[in-house]
């Protein structure tokens, strides 16, 4: 993202967001679906995202993709795009959706672009990207860490995926299932400690751990698209609440969803397509700190274990009577506020965030305060989409890294018996913690941009949309 994009961001947001509305399909019409995949892998040498240090890509463990899924029933159409990226900022999502709408005729508010949150994708926007880019240009006149201008490249590939998927619509059957993931592979990463504090990732075997500070969401949600004549599985959408930070290194990788698809293809055929979205996992990772070895499973094993659950879900999935309907709104959340002195400190400290010359949380704080300049009006747009798939099943997309308690609360309050909640959609507002977590503190709280209580307000808005869609 270029520095000039801040003013453009505000203008685009105000020009494109709209109040609550809903639209529905003719339930007598058949459900159609189309999908397409484009490669969004940058050239080698591009910086990698995910950590507070500079990394350059040295290879490709597996390619990064934008996977578009378009659904149509009668005149009602919905598009979801799943990108192997750490984030898709709101302004970039808006640009991609506007261009997709111009090419396909789909309304911008019927398109949602989600990131999987892989930590082995490109660093292409934000305060740290801007800092490293500026330092490189000042030093040599060019930036070897950005061999291409990635934003227009990404937008073009997203638009192409939506266009191709829209041109490949075909009648499909729709099924759904929800199964508990066994063995357990996800763990709350925040813990109450003996000194009264709450710490994130306190270390494997730490004797000062008392108990987790929150729950997990143990369920795997699966939507299955089938051939209506033969019932043969064609594609699936898997949603699971587990952070995508299980690979590391300096090679591009889509993390464990890549291995999930690899195992599903081995069982269901190479033509089978696997979509993946993160459930609410802002405080969830793959490390069991209470186990002797931390149960630190890596991406290949996680993908394999998750695929077993998905395959069982596919075998048990129940047919749905499609009833496609959509509701959308944008909540303007209050951003955290800082004094001019604090902003000046952050600006002066920013060059140190990629070094070890400051304590980690001070680096995080400086980065967060500097990054809040992306929201000069003090409001952070949180777009919410709710999609009714049948009279029993609905899906919701939320922005940011949402704490699991908020996702569980949304499911509990939903009027739909099966509600699928996906995060990291159409925005990069960082962590969305609970009020309780704000009181407890630690890393996610230091890194959050929103004011306390805005996460709960977002869930209230999402519940309201679902009620609009309820039979």
N, C-alpha and C positions, 0 to 999 in steps of 0.2 A: 504494500500500500504506500503510495507516495504522500509526501507531507501536504500536498495541495488537496488531498482527498477529504480533509476534515470538513471544510465548508461545503464541499459537494455532498458529503454524507448527510449533513443536516437537511440540505435542500431536497435530496432524493427521498429521505425518510418522510418529510412532510408532504412531499408530492405523491407518495405512493401508498401510504398506510391509510386504512379506512376503518370506520367503526364496525361493531359486531354486525354480522349478517349471516345468513345461511341459505343454502341452495340444495335441492334434492333431485333425485333421478326418478324416472318412471320405473317403478318396481317390477313392472311386467316385462321390461326390456332385459335382454341378456347382459351379463357382465362380460366386458372385454378387457383384456390386459395386453400391454406391450412392454418390452424391455430392451434395453441396449446398454452397451458398456463401451466407454472410451478410456484411453490411457492418459493419465494426468501426471505421469512420472517426469520430473524435471531432469535435465542433463546432470551428469556427475559433477561434483564440485559445488553444487548448490548447498546452502546451509540447511541443517536439519533443525526441526523444532522440538520442543518438549522439555528442555532443561535450561538452566541459567548459566550456560556456557556455549561457546561457539563450537559447532561440529560441522564438518563438510562431508557430503556424501561421497563415499569411495567405491560404492558398488550397488547392485540391485539384488537383494535377497529374493524379493518378489515384487512385481510391478504394482503401482498405485492406480486405482481406477475410480472413475465416476460411473455409478450404475443407476440408470434411470428406470423407474417403474411408473407407467401411466395406466390408470384405470378409467374406464368409461362405462356408464350405464345410461342409455338414452342420451339426453343432452348434458348429463352431469359428468365432468371429467376432473380427475385429481392426478397430480404428478408428484412423486417423491424421488429425490436424487440423493444417493448415498455415496459420500466421497471419502476416500482414504486420506484424510487430513486431520490435523489436530483441531482446527476450527474452520468455520466459514463465516467471516465477519458479516454483520448485517448489511453494510454498504455494498459488499461484493455479492452477497446473496441477492440484493435488490437489483443490481445491474444484470446479473445472470438471469434472473426471473423475468425482467423486463424484456431482455433480448429473446428469451425463450417464448414469451407471450407473443412478441411481434412475429416470430417465425411460425408458431403453431396455432395461434388463435386462442390458446389457453389463457385464462385470466391469471395475472400475477398472484392473486390471493388463493389460487388453487394449486400453487406449486410450492413445495417445501424442500429446501436443500439442507441436508444433514451431514455432519462430519462424524466419522467413527471415533476420532480422537487418537489416532495412532501417533506415537511419539517418534516415529521414524519416517516422517514426511517432511515437506519443505517448510522452512521459516520464511514466510513471504509477506508478513504484515506485522504491525504492532511496534511498541516502543523499543524493544530489543532489536528487532529487524532494522528499524530506522537508525538506531545508534550504530550498529555494525556496518550498515551500508554507508552511512555518512563518514565513518572513520576510514573505510576502505577508499572511498572517492577522494577524501582529503589527502590521503597518503600517496595515491598513485594516479588519480584521475579516473580510474575505473574500479569496478567491484567484481573481482573474480569469484566471490561467493554468490553472485547472481548472474550466471552465464546467459540467462534469458529473463525478459520481463514476464514474470510468472502470472500476474493477475489476468492480463488479457488472454494469455494461453489457457489458463484454467477456465475462464468464462466461456471461451470458444468451445472447449471440450464438454462443458456442462450443457451448453445450448445444443451441441451436436447430439449428445446422448438423449436429451428430451425429444428432439426432433425425430431421431431415428425410432425411439420407442413409440412415439405417437403415430408413426407410419407403419408400425408392426402390430397394431391392435388385432386381437383375435378373440373369439369366445373362449372363456375359461370357466372351470368349476372352481369354487372357493371353499376351503376348509380351514378350521382353526383348532389349535390345541394349546394347552398350558400344562407343563410338567415341572416338578421340582428337579433341580439339577443335583444328581448324585453320581459320583462323590462330590462333596462340597469343594468348590474351587474359588469361591469369593468370600472376602472377609472385610468387616468394617475396619478401617485403618486408623481410627481415632480411639484412644484408650484413656480411661481414668487411671491416674497414677497415685501412688501412696502419698505424695506431697500435696495432693489436692488439685493438681493441674490436670488438664486434658492435653495429650500429645498425639500428634499424627506420626505414624511409623516409628514407634519408640525403640525398635530394635528387637530382633529375634532373641527370645529367652530373657528379656529384661526382667529382673526380679522385682522391680517396682511397679509392674503392671497389676492393676486390680481387676478390671473388666473392660469390655468394649463400651464405648460411649454411645453406640447406636446399633441398629439391626443391619441385616442384609435383606435383599429381595431374592429369595432362592429360586424363583420360578423363571423358566424359559418360555417365552411366548413364541408361537410359530403360526404363521399364515402360509397356507399351501395353495398353489395354483396348479390346476390339473387340466388335462385334456378332457373335455366334456363327453367325448365319445368313449374313450378307453379308460378314463380315470388315472391315466399315467401321470406321475408327478412331473411338472415342467419347471417350477421355480418355487422358492420359499423365501419368506422374510423371517429372520430370527432376531429376537430382541432379548437382551440379557444385560443385567446390571453388573458390569465388571470393567474396570479401567483398562484401556488399551496401552499398557506400558510394560509389556512382558517380553520385549525383544532386545532393546538396547543396541549398542554398536553404532556403526557409521554407514550402514547399508540401508537403502530404502526398503521398507516392508510395511505391509498392511496389517501386521501383527496377527493375532490368533484367528480373526475371521478368514484370513487366507487359508489357513489349515482346515478350518471348518468346511469351507467350500471344497477344498481338495478331497476330504473324506466323503462328503456328500456326493461329489461327482463319481468317486470310485464305486459307490453303491448304486447310484441312480442314473449314471451315464454322463458322458462329457458334455452333452448339451444342456444339462441341468444348470440353472443359475441360482446362486445363493446371495440374497441381500442380507445385510446385517446392520442393525442399529443398536446403539448403546441405550440400555435402560438407565434409570437415574442412579448414577454411580459416582457422584462427586466425592463421596467419602468411602468408596469401596475399592479394594485392590486384591491382588492374588496371593498375598503373603500372610500365612498364619504365624504370627509372631510367637504364639504359645507352643508351637510344635518345635521339636528339637532342631530340625533342619529348616524350619520356616515354611515347609511345604511350598517352596518357591518354584512352582511349575512354570515352565516357559511356554512360548506361543505354540510350538508343535504339539505338546502334550495337552495344553488347554483346548486347542482346536479339535483334537481327537476326542477328548472326553465330552466336550460340548456336542460334537457330531453324534455321539451315541444317544444323547438325550433327544436331539432333534430327530433322529431316525425313529426313535420310539414314538415321539410326538406325531410324526408323519403317519405312522402305522395306526395311531389311535385317533387321528384328527376327525372331527365331526363336520359334515357338510353344513354350509351356511346358505340361507336364502338371501342373496345380495339385496341390499337396500342402501345404495350409495348416497350419502348426504354429507355436506361440509359446512362448518362454521369457523370463523376466523376473527381474531381481534389483535390489536397491539396495545399492550400495557406500557405506559411510560413510567418506569420505575425511578425512584429517587436514587441518584448516585451519592456515594459518600463525598463529604465535603472536607476540604483542607484549606488552611490559611495560606496567604501568600508566602509566608516564611517557610512553611512546609513544602510548598511547591518549588520554591527556590532551592531548598535542601535536596529535593528529589532530582531536580535538573542538574545540580552540581554533583550529586552522587551517582547519577545514571552510568557514567563511564566505568564505575566499579562493579556493576552488577554481574559482569561476566568474569570477574576475578574472585579470588578468595580473600580479599583485603577487608571485607566487611563480614560480620555475622550473617548467616544465611537469611534469617527473617528480615534483617535490615535491607538486604539486597531486594528481597521480595517486596517490601514496603515501598522502596524507592521506585521500583518498576511499576507497581500498581498506581502510585500517585502520578507518575509521568504519563502512564497509559490513559488515565482518566481525561487527559486533554482531548481524547477522541469524542468526548461527550460535553462540549463546551456549554451547553444549556442546562447541565445538571440533571438531565433525564436520560435514561438508558432504555431504548426500545426493546421490549420483550414480545416478540410475535408468537402467537399461539394458534395452532391449527387443531381442530377436532374433526375427525372423519368417521362417520357412521358406516360400517361395512355391512352390518345386518342389524336386526332388532335386538340382538343379544351382544354384539361385538362392536367395539369402537376403538379407534387409535387416536392418540394425542401426541403432537410434537411440541417440545418446549426448548427454549434456548439455554445455553450455558451448561455448566457442570452442576447438576442439581443433586442436592443431598437426598439420600435414599428415603429418609422419613417423609419428605415431601411427595415423592412418587407413590409411596405406599398410602399416604393420606388421600391422594387423588384417586387411586384405585378404590379405596374404601368408600369414598363419597360418590363415586360415579353411579349413575342410574343404569349403566350397562353391566351385566354380570361378568363379562370378559372385557377388560379395558387394558389396552396395550399403551405403555407410556414410553416415548422416545425422547432423548435429550439432544443437545448440541445442534439444534435446528435454527437456521436463519439468524445467527448472531453469535458474538464472542464476548459475552459479559463476564467471563470467568466463572467463579464459584457462586452458586445460589444456595447459601446455607439456611438453616432454620434459625429462629430467634434463640432457641436453646443453645445452638452451636456458637452464635455470636457471643453469648455470655461466657462460654467455655474458652474461646480463643483457639490459638494454634494456627498452623500454616494456612489452611483454607480460608480462615477468617481474615488473616493479614492480606491474602491475595484477592479477596472478594472486592468487587466494585460497587455493589448495591448496598443500600441502607438496610439495617435490620427490619424485618417484617415484610420486605418486598417479595421474598420467596413465598410466604403464605398468601400474600395478595395475588401472586401469579396463579397459585393453585385454586384460589377462589374463582378467578376469571375462567380457568380451564373447566372447573365444575359447572360454571354457568353455561359455557358453550355446549358441554355434554347434555345438559338439561334441555337446551334448545333442540338437540338432535334426538332426544329420547322419544320412543313411540308414543 
